[in-house]
Every structure is written in C-alpha cells, then in structure tokens.
C-alpha cells in the first residue's frame, strides 16, 4: 500500500510542477489553460480564396487559320512518311508483268507495302505485297489481265502512308 501512495504523491508533485512551468513559460495563455473557466473564443474572418477566373485573364488561343495554312486532304499531305513509285513500263500487253519500284521516307524497313488500284471510283487492295528493304527501297511486280487503263498506288498495310497514283495502259 505504501508504494501506491508513494506513486500517487509523486504524480501530484509532478502535476503541480508541470502546471507551474506552464504558467511561467506560457504567460497568459498558460493561465487560461490552467483555470477551469473556458478561454475566450477568437474569431477571424476569412477572405474567400480568389478563383482562377477572377485573378487570371484567359489567353486568347490562336486559330488554325492564323497559325498554319490549311493543307488539302490528299495522299501527299501525310506527315507519317512518304512513298514514291514509278512503273517500269507505261504501256504493256495484257498478261505482261509490270514492276513498280520506289523509295520510302519515314517508313521503317520491313514494313509491308500493298498495291491498290482504282476501280469504280474507289481504291481496292490487290493481293500484291512486298516489304521495305533496309535501304528504303521496294519493288512490286503485278501482271494485269484486263485491257484498259490501270491506275495504281502503293500504300502501307495500315494505309497511313500512300504514294501518288501511277497509270499503266494495258492493251
């Protein structure tokens, strides 16, 4: 029982020491904390935070026509790369093969290229394919069986890059 009282006495002494230290170091704030009366409430008026639109003027955004010239939507207007192609013969007999050779820029080696021809106003993919060589060149051979004018172009398999059309007369 004596140890419990001893600890209890030490606790009281410790509490009194802390209270006196708080009063000495805290000044008035410490006195308010030590008293049983509630401390007076301090109220502050907060100014509302300004919004972004109230403080900053929006910058006018340039329009497309003011910054760049409008480019026509053609096969040559692609920015992903370019393909140039030429036919080995401008005129062939039906059943003869024509070699379409060319060069690519901005297209990786090993990319699959396909041949398309214009039929009834639409580009149709033919089953003639090749791949781009390490030096950026390619050759596609095609045999035409129908007589007439054939308009063809070379495009990447994903049709993102295409060449200008080339015409061959088949007689």
Phi and psi restraints in degrees (value plus and minus 20) as a CYANA .aco file:
   2 UNK   PHI     -85.7   -45.7
   2 UNK   PSI     -53.4   -13.4
   3 UNK   PHI     -88.5   -48.5
   3 UNK   PSI     -53.7   -13.7
   4 UNK   PHI     -87.1   -47.1
   4 UNK   PSI     -63.0   -23.0
   5 UNK   PHI     -85.0   -45.0
   5 UNK   PSI     -60.8   -20.8
   6 UNK   PHI     -80.6   -40.6
   6 UNK   PSI     -65.0   -25.0
   7 UNK   PHI     -85.7   -45.7
   7 UNK   PSI     -55.4   -15.4
   8 UNK   PHI     -87.3   -47.3
   8 UNK   PSI     -59.4   -19.4
   9 UNK   PHI     -86.6   -46.6
   9 UNK   PSI     -61.5   -21.5
  10 UNK   PHI     -83.4   -43.4
  10 UNK   PSI     -57.0   -17.0
  11 UNK   PHI     -84.0   -44.0
  11 UNK   PSI     -61.3   -21.3
  12 UNK   PHI     -84.6   -44.6
  12 UNK   PSI     -63.7   -23.7
  13 UNK   PHI     -84.6   -44.6
  13 UNK   PSI     -61.5   -21.5
  14 UNK   PHI     -83.7   -43.7
  14 UNK   PSI     -63.0   -23.0
  15 UNK   PHI     -82.7   -42.7
  15 UNK   PSI     -61.4   -21.4
  16 UNK   PHI     -86.5   -46.5
  16 UNK   PSI     -58.0   -18.0
  17 UNK   PHI     -84.8   -44.8
  17 UNK   PSI     -61.4   -21.4
  18 UNK   PHI     -85.2   -45.2
  18 UNK   PSI     -60.1   -20.1
  19 UNK   PHI     -84.8   -44.8
  19 UNK   PSI     -60.9   -20.9
  20 UNK   PHI     -89.7   -49.7
  20 UNK   PSI     -57.2   -17.2
  21 UNK   PHI     -84.8   -44.8
  21 UNK   PSI     -60.2   -20.2
  22 UNK   PHI     -84.7   -44.7
  22 UNK   PSI     -59.5   -19.5
  23 UNK   PHI     -87.4   -47.4
  23 UNK   PSI     -59.9   -19.9
  24 UNK   PHI     -90.0   -50.0
  24 UNK   PSI     -66.0   -26.0
  25 UNK   PHI    -103.1   -63.1
  25 UNK   PSI     -51.4   -11.4
  26 UNK   PHI    -105.2   -65.2
  26 UNK   PSI     -38.4     1.6
  27 UNK   PHI      46.5    86.5
  27 UNK   PSI    -151.7  -111.7
  28 UNK   PHI     -86.5   -46.5
  28 UNK   PSI     -59.1   -19.1
  29 UNK   PHI     -83.1   -43.1
  29 UNK   PSI     -58.5   -18.5
  30 UNK   PHI     -87.5   -47.5
  30 UNK   PSI     -55.6   -15.6
  31 UNK   PHI     -86.3   -46.3
  31 UNK   PSI     -61.2   -21.2
  32 UNK   PHI     -83.3   -43.3
  32 UNK   PSI     -59.7   -19.7
  33 UNK   PHI     -87.2   -47.2
  33 UNK   PSI     -51.7   -11.7
  34 UNK   PHI    -101.9   -61.9
  34 UNK   PSI     -42.1    -2.1
  35 UNK   PHI    -103.8   -63.8
  35 UNK   PSI     141.6   181.6
  36 UNK   PHI    -107.7   -67.7
  36 UNK   PSI     -29.9    10.1
  37 UNK   PHI     -98.8   -58.8
  37 UNK   PSI     123.0   163.0
  38 UNK   PHI     -87.7   -47.7
  38 UNK   PSI     129.1   169.1
  39 UNK   PHI     -96.5   -56.5
  39 UNK   PSI     131.0   171.0
  40 UNK   PHI     -88.4   -48.4
  40 UNK   PSI     123.0   163.0
  41 UNK   PHI     -99.6   -59.6
  41 UNK   PSI     113.4   153.4
  42 UNK   PHI    -121.0   -81.0
  42 UNK   PSI     101.5   141.5
  43 UNK   PHI    -131.2   -91.2
  43 UNK   PSI     117.0   157.0
  44 UNK   PHI    -143.2  -103.2
  44 UNK   PSI     126.4   166.4
  45 UNK   PHI    -117.5   -77.5
  45 UNK   PSI     104.0   144.0
  46 UNK   PHI    -113.7   -73.7
  46 UNK   PSI     116.0   156.0
  47 UNK   PHI    -100.7   -60.7
  47 UNK   PSI     121.2   161.2
  48 UNK   PHI     -86.4   -46.4
  48 UNK   PSI     121.8   161.8
  49 UNK   PHI     -88.7   -48.7
  49 UNK   PSI     113.3   153.3
  50 UNK   PHI     -89.0   -49.0
  50 UNK   PSI     122.9   162.9
  51 UNK   PHI    -104.5   -64.5
  51 UNK   PSI     145.6   185.6
  52 UNK   PHI     -82.8   -42.8
  52 UNK   PSI     -58.8   -18.8
  53 UNK   PHI     -92.4   -52.4
  53 UNK   PSI     -47.2    -7.2
  54 UNK   PHI     -98.1   -58.1
  54 UNK   PSI     -49.1    -9.1
  55 UNK   PHI    -118.2   -78.2
  55 UNK   PSI     -48.2    -8.2
  56 UNK   PHI    -137.0   -97.0
  56 UNK   PSI     115.8   155.8
  57 UNK   PHI    -104.2   -64.2
  57 UNK   PSI     114.1   154.1
  58 UNK   PHI     -88.0   -48.0
  58 UNK   PSI     120.7   160.7
  59 UNK   PHI    -100.3   -60.3
  59 UNK   PSI     117.2   157.2
  60 UNK   PHI     -90.4   -50.4
  60 UNK   PSI     111.9   151.9
  61 UNK   PHI    -106.3   -66.3
  61 UNK   PSI     115.1   155.1
  62 UNK   PHI     -89.9   -49.9
  62 UNK   PSI     125.2   165.2
  63 UNK   PHI    -105.0   -65.0
  63 UNK   PSI     141.7   181.7
  64 UNK   PHI     -81.8   -41.8
  64 UNK   PSI     -58.9   -18.9
  65 UNK   PHI     -90.6   -50.6
  65 UNK   PSI     -43.3    -3.3
  66 UNK   PHI    -102.0   -62.0
  66 UNK   PSI     -46.3    -6.3
  67 UNK   PHI    -119.1   -79.1
  67 UNK   PSI     -58.5   -18.5
  68 UNK   PHI    -153.9  -113.9
  68 UNK   PSI     132.7   172.7
  69 UNK   PHI     -97.1   -57.1
  69 UNK   PSI     120.1   160.1
  70 UNK   PHI     -90.1   -50.1
  70 UNK   PSI     107.5   147.5
  71 UNK   PHI    -113.5   -73.5
  71 UNK   PSI     118.8   158.8
  72 UNK   PHI     -88.4   -48.4
  72 UNK   PSI     129.3   169.3
  73 UNK   PHI    -104.9   -64.9
  73 UNK   PSI      73.2   113.2
  74 UNK   PHI    -149.4  -109.4
  74 UNK   PSI     155.0   195.0
  75 UNK   PHI     -85.3   -45.3
  75 UNK   PSI     -49.5    -9.5
  76 UNK   PHI    -102.1   -62.1
  76 UNK   PSI     -25.9    14.1
  77 UNK   PHI    -110.5   -70.5
  77 UNK   PSI      -7.3    32.7
  78 UNK   PHI     -98.8   -58.8
  78 UNK   PSI     125.2   165.2
  79 UNK   PHI    -123.1   -83.1
  79 UNK   PSI     -27.4    12.6
  80 UNK   PHI     -94.1   -54.1
  80 UNK   PSI     -44.1    -4.1
  81 UNK   PHI     145.7   185.7
  81 UNK   PSI    -190.1  -150.1
  82 UNK   PHI    -167.8  -127.8
  82 UNK   PSI     133.5   173.5
  83 UNK   PHI    -151.5  -111.5
  83 UNK   PSI     108.7   148.7
  84 UNK   PHI    -134.4   -94.4
  84 UNK   PSI     121.6   161.6
  85 UNK   PHI    -163.9  -123.9
  85 UNK   PSI     129.5   169.5
  86 UNK   PHI    -161.6  -121.6
  86 UNK   PSI     126.8   166.8
  87 UNK   PHI    -110.2   -70.2
  87 UNK   PSI     126.2   166.2
  88 UNK   PHI     -90.3   -50.3
  88 UNK   PSI     -49.9    -9.9
  89 UNK   PHI    -157.9  -117.9
  89 UNK   PSI     120.7   160.7
  90 UNK   PHI    -106.6   -66.6
  90 UNK   PSI     -43.4    -3.4
  91 UNK   PHI    -153.7  -113.7
  91 UNK   PSI     111.0   151.0
  92 UNK   PHI    -158.6  -118.6
  92 UNK   PSI     142.0   182.0
  93 UNK   PHI    -107.3   -67.3
  93 UNK   PSI     130.9   170.9
  94 UNK   PHI     -82.3   -42.3
  94 UNK   PSI     117.7   157.7
  95 UNK   PHI      77.0   117.0
  95 UNK   PSI     -33.5     6.5
  96 UNK   PHI    -105.7   -65.7
  96 UNK   PSI     128.8   168.8
  97 UNK   PHI    -108.6   -68.6
  97 UNK   PSI     126.2   166.2
  98 UNK   PHI    -140.4  -100.4
  98 UNK   PSI     113.8   153.8
  99 UNK   PHI    -119.5   -79.5
  99 UNK   PSI     106.6   146.6
 100 UNK   PHI    -126.8   -86.8
 100 UNK   PSI      90.8   130.8
 101 UNK   PHI    -134.7   -94.7
 101 UNK   PSI     130.7   170.7
 102 UNK   PHI    -190.7  -150.7
 102 UNK   PSI    -190.2  -150.2
 103 UNK   PHI    -156.1  -116.1
 103 UNK   PSI     129.4   169.4
 104 UNK   PHI    -138.5   -98.5
 104 UNK   PSI     132.7   172.7
 105 UNK   PHI    -152.4  -112.4
 105 UNK   PSI     114.5   154.5
 106 UNK   PHI      57.4    97.4
 106 UNK   PSI      -7.8    32.2
 107 UNK   PHI    -140.8  -100.8
 107 UNK   PSI     111.1   151.1
 108 UNK   PHI     -90.8   -50.8
 108 UNK   PSI     131.5   171.5
 109 UNK   PHI     -83.2   -43.2
 109 UNK   PSI     122.5   162.5
 110 UNK   PHI      70.7   110.7
 110 UNK   PSI     -25.3    14.7
 111 UNK   PHI     -90.1   -50.1
 111 UNK   PSI     116.7   156.7
 112 UNK   PHI     -98.9   -58.9
 112 UNK   PSI     110.4   150.4
 113 UNK   PHI    -132.9   -92.9
 113 UNK   PSI     121.8   161.8
 114 UNK   PHI    -143.6  -103.6
 114 UNK   PSI     137.9   177.9
 115 UNK   PHI    -121.3   -81.3
 115 UNK   PSI     112.8   152.8
 116 UNK   PHI    -141.5  -101.5
 116 UNK   PSI     128.2   168.2
 117 UNK   PHI    -147.6  -107.6
 117 UNK   PSI     134.5   174.5
 118 UNK   PHI    -108.3   -68.3
 118 UNK   PSI     101.6   141.6
 119 UNK   PHI    -156.0  -116.0
 119 UNK   PSI     102.7   142.7
 120 UNK   PHI      34.9    74.9
 120 UNK   PSI      19.1    59.1
 121 UNK   PHI      61.5   101.5
 121 UNK   PSI     -17.4    22.6
 122 UNK   PHI    -145.6  -105.6
 122 UNK   PSI     129.5   169.5
 123 UNK   PHI    -104.1   -64.1
 123 UNK   PSI     106.1   146.1
 124 UNK   PHI    -136.7   -96.7
 124 UNK   PSI     112.8   152.8
 125 UNK   PHI     -98.6   -58.6
 125 UNK   PSI     110.1   150.1
 126 UNK   PHI    -112.9   -72.9
 126 UNK   PSI     146.1   186.1
 127 UNK   PHI    -104.6   -64.6
 127 UNK   PSI       4.8    44.8
 128 UNK   PHI    -123.6   -83.6
 128 UNK   PSI      98.3   138.3
 129 UNK   PHI    -152.0  -112.0
 129 UNK   PSI     144.5   184.5
 130 UNK   PHI    -176.4  -136.4
 130 UNK   PSI     156.9   196.9
 131 UNK   PHI    -143.5  -103.5
 131 UNK   PSI     135.9   175.9
 132 UNK   PHI     -95.6   -55.6
 132 UNK   PSI     111.0   151.0
 133 UNK   PHI     -93.5   -53.5
 133 UNK   PSI     150.3   190.3
 134 UNK   PHI     -82.4   -42.4
 134 UNK   PSI     -49.8    -9.8
 135 UNK   PHI    -109.4   -69.4
 135 UNK   PSI     -13.2    26.8
 136 UNK   PHI      65.3   105.3
 136 UNK   PSI      -4.0    36.0
 137 UNK   PHI    -130.2   -90.2
 137 UNK   PSI     146.9   186.9
 138 UNK   PHI    -175.6  -135.6
 138 UNK   PSI     141.8   181.8
 139 UNK   PHI    -163.4  -123.4
 139 UNK   PSI     110.3   150.3
 140 UNK   PHI    -142.9  -102.9
 140 UNK   PSI     110.3   150.3
 141 UNK   PHI    -128.0   -88.0
 141 UNK   PSI     117.0   157.0
 142 UNK   PHI    -162.0  -122.0
 142 UNK   PSI     117.2   157.2
 143 UNK   PHI    -125.5   -85.5
 143 UNK   PSI     103.9   143.9
 144 UNK   PHI    -120.7   -80.7
 144 UNK   PSI     112.1   152.1
 145 UNK   PHI    -126.0   -86.0
 145 UNK   PSI     -42.5    -2.5
 146 UNK   PHI    -110.9   -70.9
 146 UNK   PSI     119.2   159.2
 147 UNK   PHI     -98.6   -58.6
 147 UNK   PSI     130.5   170.5
 148 UNK   PHI     109.1   149.1
 148 UNK   PSI    -191.0  -151.0
 149 UNK   PHI    -111.7   -71.7
 149 UNK   PSI     110.8   150.8
 150 UNK   PHI    -130.5   -90.5
 150 UNK   PSI     105.4   145.4
 151 UNK   PHI    -129.0   -89.0
 151 UNK   PSI      98.6   138.6
 152 UNK   PHI    -146.2  -106.2
 152 UNK   PSI     143.1   183.1
 153 UNK   PHI    -169.0  -129.0
 153 UNK   PSI     141.6   181.6
 154 UNK   PHI    -130.9   -90.9
 154 UNK   PSI     111.8   151.8
 155 UNK   PHI    -153.6  -113.6
 155 UNK   PSI     137.3   177.3
 156 UNK   PHI     -91.0   -51.0
 156 UNK   PSI     137.9   177.9
 157 UNK   PHI     -80.0   -40.0
 157 UNK   PSI     -52.2   -12.2
 158 UNK   PHI    -104.3   -64.3
 158 UNK   PSI     -18.4    21.6
 159 UNK   PHI      37.9    77.9
 159 UNK   PSI       7.8    47.8
 160 UNK   PHI    -105.3   -65.3
 160 UNK   PSI     -48.5    -8.5
 161 UNK   PHI    -145.0  -105.0
 161 UNK   PSI     114.0   154.0
 162 UNK   PHI    -162.5  -122.5
 162 UNK   PSI     135.4   175.4
 163 UNK   PHI    -111.4   -71.4
 163 UNK   PSI     152.0   192.0
 164 UNK   PHI     -94.6   -54.6
 164 UNK   PSI     133.2   173.2
 165 UNK   PHI     -88.4   -48.4
 165 UNK   PSI     128.8   168.8
 166 UNK   PHI    -146.9  -106.9
 166 UNK   PSI     116.3   156.3
 167 UNK   PHI    -126.2   -86.2
 167 UNK   PSI     121.2   161.2
 168 UNK   PHI    -153.0  -113.0
 168 UNK   PSI     112.7   152.7
 169 UNK   PHI    -115.7   -75.7
 169 UNK   PSI     103.2   143.2
 170 UNK   PHI    -126.7   -86.7
 170 UNK   PSI     101.4   141.4
